[in-house]
Amino acid sequence: MDIRKLDPDFVDYVPTTGVEAIKLFYKKKRLGHVRWDDVDIVFRELARGLDQKEFEVFVGWITNPTSVQPGTLEDCFPKSGYIPREEGPKGLDQVDEKCPL
């Protein structure tokens, strides 16, 4: 293990595992090395030293960073297909409309 990786400001290495890539992303972000416009470039740089298995770990984190499992959140659309409108500016009740989806 390269002990320089323990330094919270050392970012000059190519990660070889998905976990290292994620940690390095957060280090770079904390140090201001990651701009919103360059996130895709940073992800490619972090992934270049990963094998397929570790790349899948890294991509899994990119696509679902909080590890939300499918089906654990309530459906945002009611089963009836109707979405109630908010009250108008004068407080008048408005008729519900059919959800366009």
Phi, psi and omega in degrees: 000135177281114184292343178295335179294340178286339177293123184295347180253359181273118182231011185266062176210161178257118181293148180246354176232160179298320180295318177299319180297319179293315178298319179294323176301312181294325175298311181297321180295316180297324181277357178085018180275352184247116173259151183305320182292340185251012183300319180297323179293317179297317179300319179295319179297320180291329184273349188296335181259009184266142172279178187299317182296313180290328176298320179294325175297314181296315179295323176300322177289320180298317185278339182211070187295337180260006177057044176288126180277145180300138176082007181268347179256149178294148176293132183283348178251132178293153182296334182292339182088356180258133178249117181293139177280157172285158179294145179292176183297336181263006179081012180280139176288137180248156181287138176293147178247151176294136179297128183290349182277000000 
